[in-house]
Amino acid sequence: MALSKRLVGLGFLSLIGITCLYYLALFTWGVVPPKSALSSQAKVEDAVVRFKVLPKSGVSKIASQLQEQGIEVPVLVFQIGARSLGVASSLKPGTYEFPANASLGSILLQMARGDRVREVVKLIPGMTIWQVRAAIDAHPALTHQTNSLSDAQLAKLLGLTQPSAEGWLFPDTYVFDPDDLDSSIYQRAYVGMQKQLANAWDLYLQGQPNDQVLKSPYQLLILASIIEKETGQASERGLISGVFHNRLRKGMMLQTDPTVIYGIGPRFDGNIRKTDLRRDTPYNTYMRYGLPPTPIAIPSKESLIAAAQPAPTNALYFVAKGNGSSHFSPSLKEHEAAVDRYQRLPAQSSTKSVK
């Protein structure tokens, strides 16, 4: 009896020892080769190696994919390792950076955490469509599908009825996996703007039930883009919106420089000339009444809300004071005095005015 107990005890200890050795091997057996081992040209920066795991892959497929990319681990061993760590069903797809000589256990736990490489592209409020496209086209981690498309073709790809996606892409920081399609960024940005615009339009309908100068969500988007480009100080968005609402209500021209600049296009050199203000284009609000035909930039959420909720004001004019804020005037006489005051020091102020 004592002998059998001793044998059982020894067997149990042996099992513990084998288990410990197994897990020790799992976390000490280096399975990730250095970069130089994966390339005919040895590289100095062998610290990490990138591997890609495709979506909707089970543990055996993941093992096969890693094998194809240079990790020499038998599929069965990979499966046993994943199951013994309890992560077989939680391995996540994506692009991973594994240190050279990383162990099987460490890469399995890293994939279970989803600790993968992520890239970002930033769309900044006030960007025009050509600036947005340049930023996306220039990102090296995206797979470029749209860089050969015209603006009209891109708009059609997004399902827009307008000839351009101008204004329809919500400014945000978009996180993506390396090699994602650039079209996915456009789709996400478009969906984001649809949501924000719908919310802003609801606010507008609630706040202006009997006095609506804007006739559609698209007009609100256009106005929000102008507010975005005209705002020097965030706290003044509502007042700037109020001025434009007042002018639209009275049938006055908007007379705002950013629309003229947009009409000039990417060739704009930073200076508006009298000839620009006198050139009749669809975007010259010094020559034409009402809103321009399209947005002139991508507006922020704050500008959308400002367009929907103009601040109560009797102002019809504003001029930049040179410190980021503006002077608002209810009459042309007061406005002209403000222009004289703030434009006489061009070295210390940059003027933008609505006349």
Secondary structure, DSSP 8 states (H G I E B T S, - for coil): -HHHHHHHHHHHHHHHHHHHHHHHHHTTSB----HHHHSSS--S--SEEEEEE-TT--HHHHHHHHHHTT----HHHHHHHHHHTT-TT----EEEEEETT-BHHHHHHHHHHT----EEEE--TT--HHHHHHHHHT-TTSB-SSTTS-HHHHHHHHT-SSS--TT-S---EEEE-TT-BHHHHHHHHHHHHHHHHHHHHHHHHHH-SS-----SHHHHHHHHHHHHHH-SSGGGHHHHHHHHHHHHHHT-----HHHHHHHH-TT--S---HHHHHS--TT-TTTS-S--SS-SS---HHHHHHHHS-------EEEE-SSS-EEEESSHHHHHHHHHHHHS-TTT----B--
